[in-house]
Amino acid sequence: MSELRPDSPVRRPRTARARTGSSDEVAPPTATELEAIERHLVALPGLEGAVVTDDEELGLTFVRGPGSGPDLTYAASPRWTDDDWAARLMALRRRMRDGNAWPSLLLRDGPGQPVELPAELERQGWMPVVGETVMWTGRAAVVPHLDPGMRLEAVRPSALETHERLEREIFSIGAEQVSRRRAALGAALESGRLRAWVVWLGDEPVAVARLSQGEAVAGLQGIGVVPAHRCRGYGTLITTIATRTGMATGNRIVWLSVSEDNEPAVRVYAALGFVRAYRWTRWLMTEDPRHR
């Protein structure tokens, strides 16, 4: 859920001292940490006002945003076994149909998921509509040196208007939920669950990023640079600052999720030390259940 373009090489001042990092290998995420990343990913809409609840009967998590539609209301993180997944999938379809909603399910690949489930979803008429790759790092890159006219602002709960507006501009988010978004983001900042930054070039805001706290893992979201200032290093800078903050606050793993189609962004994150953890896919029934 991050938008970034490749950055041009950054020149360090002649007076800058050489920096060296540890060459020690960082152990990949454990199964427990991967599960924590998944729960964190699913819970992120709650930072913007969605209601995220666990349903023990169905063995999954529901995300319910304001309004209607599969982009705002869907199921995620199914905790199904090889013995019960078929019955629970049928129960999920029934539950969402009864709630006048499109059946929609966010599913990650890898261990812990019934191997037959994706094929069965396709057989029943579900369609993969969006997918992203989760990447992780256990080591923060060196902060680059950029334009001396640039400054980095940590967003305060009482002054998040610029950050929220710039996010909507970069990611083409509609203005219908401005009040709700600002209230939810402000509450998350006030509670300490969320940190956010804006990069300023003189009097112009040019880049944004967020860092949220999970269960012993930290996640980056909303990394973006306004189109006129891409490929100048600002995305690399703000990603590095946010990653280092995640490490400094006691997390071994910092992760992010990026669109599979955004190959330039994947290359940038890989250059900063992020590696692939797993892929997730949102599945959607192709027939509107409300018209059945």
N, C-alpha and C positions, 0 to 999 in steps of 0.2 A: 504494500500500500504506500509505496513511495515513488516519487517521480524525480529522476535525476538524469543528467546528461554528462558525457565524459568531460572531464575538466582538463584544461591545458596544463602543461608542466608548470610547477610553481618554483620560482627562483628564490633562493635564500639570500639574505644580505651577506655581504663579504665578511661582516664582523660577527656573523652567527657562528657559535661553536658547533662542532660536529656532534651529532647525537647518535647513540647506538642503542639498540634494543636487545632484549634477551633473545637468544637463539633457541631457548628451551621449547620443546614441543608442548602444545596445549592439548590436553586430553579432550576428545570430542564429547558432546553432551551425553550424559547417561540416559538410560530409559526414563528415569524419574525426571530429569531435566527436560527431555523431549515432551513428556506429558505436561510439565509445567508450562512450557512454551505454548503447547496447544490450548491449554486452559486460558492462558493470557491472551492469545490471539482471539479466542472466542469471546472473551470478556471485554475487548476493546470498545465495541459500540456503546457499552455502558458509560464510557467517558463522555459521550456526546448525547446522553439522555435516553438511550434505549434501555429496555428492561431485559436483563439476562437472568434466567432462572434454570435451575436443574430440575429435571423431571425424573424422579427415581422409577416411576412406573414404566416409562418408555425407555429409560436408560440413556438419556441424552440431555442436551442443553437447548433451551429455546431462547432465541433472540427476537425481541419484539420492539420494533421502533414505532414512532408515531406515524399515523397514517396507515396505508395498506400497500400491498404489493410485495413480491418475492425479494426485492432488494432490501426491504426493511423487516420482514418477518420470515424467519427460517429456523430450521433445526440444525444442530451442530454437535460434533464430538460424540458420536454414538459409542456407547460402551456395550457392544453386543458381542455375543459369542457365536461359535459355529453352530450351536444348538438352538439359539433363540432369535437370530437376526431376521429370518424370514417373517416370523410372526410379528416381531416388533416393527419391521418395515411396513407391514400391512396396517398395524395399529397407528403408526405415524401418519400414513396417508389418510386414514379415517379421521384421526384427530384434527388434522389440518383442513380437511374437507368440511367437517362439522363446524370448524371455526371460520368458514368462508374465506379460506386462504389457499393460495397455491402451495402444494407440497414442494418444499425446497430443503435441501440437505447439504451441509458443508462437510466434506469427507476428506481426511488426509490419507496419504499412502503410507506404506511401511508396516512394520509389525503391529499387532494389536487390532487389526481390522480383518473381518472375514474376507478371505480372498475372493469369494464368489460374489460379493456384494456389488462391485461396479458393473459386472456383466449382467447381473439381475436387474439393476436399475435401468440399464440400457434396454434390456428385453421388455421391461414394463413400460417403456416410453418416456423415461427420464432422459434429460439431455445435459451434458456438461456445458455450462454457460460462462464460467470464468474460472481461472486457476492462477495461482501464484506460487512462487518458490520461497520457502523460509530459509534464510541464511543466518549463520551465527559466527561470532568471533569470541575468542578468549583473550585477545590482546588488542589494545588500542594503538592506532597509528600515531605518528608524530604530528603535532599541530603545524600546519603549513604557515608560512609568513606571506601575507597578502598586502593589498593596498593600505598604506598608513591612514587613509581617510575612512577606512572601514571600522565599524565597532560592532560588538556582539552584545545584545540585550537579553537578559533573562526576564521572561515575561512574568509580571506580577498579577495576582488574581484581579486586582482593581484596574489593570491596564492591559487587557488582552484584546481590545478591539482591533488593533493593527494586525496582530497575529491571526485572529479569526478571519478577518477580511482578506488578508493575503492568502491564507489557506484556500478560501473559496475561489479566489481569482486563479491560483495556480492549478487547482484540481477541478475547476469548473463545477463547484458545488452550488446548487440553487440557494436563493436567498429566503426561501419560504420558512426555514427553521432557524433564522439568525438568533432570535431571542432565546430559544431553547438551547442551541449550541453554546452560546456565550454563558448561559447560566450553568450548564453542565460542566463545561470546561473550567469555568471559574471555581466551581465547587471542588473539582478534581485537583486544581492547583492549590487551593486553600488547604485541602486535606493532606497534601504531600504525595498523593498517588501519581501526580503528573508534574513534569517539568517541561518548559517550552522556551524556545529561543527565536529571536529575530536578528538577522544580519542586516545592518544598515550601511549604506554607502552614502556618506554625507547625510542628507535629509531624506533619502529614499530607502524604504525597506525592500530588500531584494531576495531574501531566503528565509525559510522557516524550518523548524524541526521540533519534534516532541520526543520525550522519553518517559515511559511509564514503568512502574514497578510491578512485577509479578511475584511468583512464589520462588524467591531466590534467583530469579532471572529478570533481566530488564529488557524492554522492547522499544525499538525506535519506530516511530510512525510519522507520517505527514512530512517527509523530507522533500522539499521542493524549492526551486529557484525560478523567479519570474523569467519568461522567455528571453527578454532583452539582455539578461545578465548571465545566461548559461555559458558553460565552457570557459569560465574564468576562475574556477577554484572555490567558489562560495559554497557549493554543495559539498565538496570534499571537506572544507573547513567545518561546517556546521555538523556534518555527520561525525567527524573526528571528535569534536567537542562533546557531543551528546554521548558517544561511545565511551570516552574517557570518564565522563560523569557517571555513567552506568557502572563502570569498573570501580570508580572511587567510592561508590556508595555500597560496596560489599557484594557485588554480583560477580560470579565467575564467568557467566555467559551473558552476552548481549546479542539480541537477535533482531531481525527485521523481515518483512515480507514484501516481495517485489514481483511485479507482473512478469509472467514468463515471456511475453512479447517484447519487453523492454530490455533488449540485449545490451544496449549501451550502459544502462544503469547497473545491470548485473556485472559488467566488466569493471565499473567504477568501484562497486562494493567489494569485488574480489581483490582489486588492487589495495583496498584498505584492510584486507585480511579476513573478510567474510567468506565462508564456504557453505555449500549447500547442506541443509539438514533434511528436508523433505518437501514434498509438493502437496498442496491442497487444492480441492476442486469443489465448486458449488454446482450441485445437480438440481435440475428443475423439471417437473412434469411438463410435457409439451401440450397437454390438453387441460384447459381451464376446468378444474373440478367444480366450480360454481355453476357450470353450464351442463353438467352431466345429469 
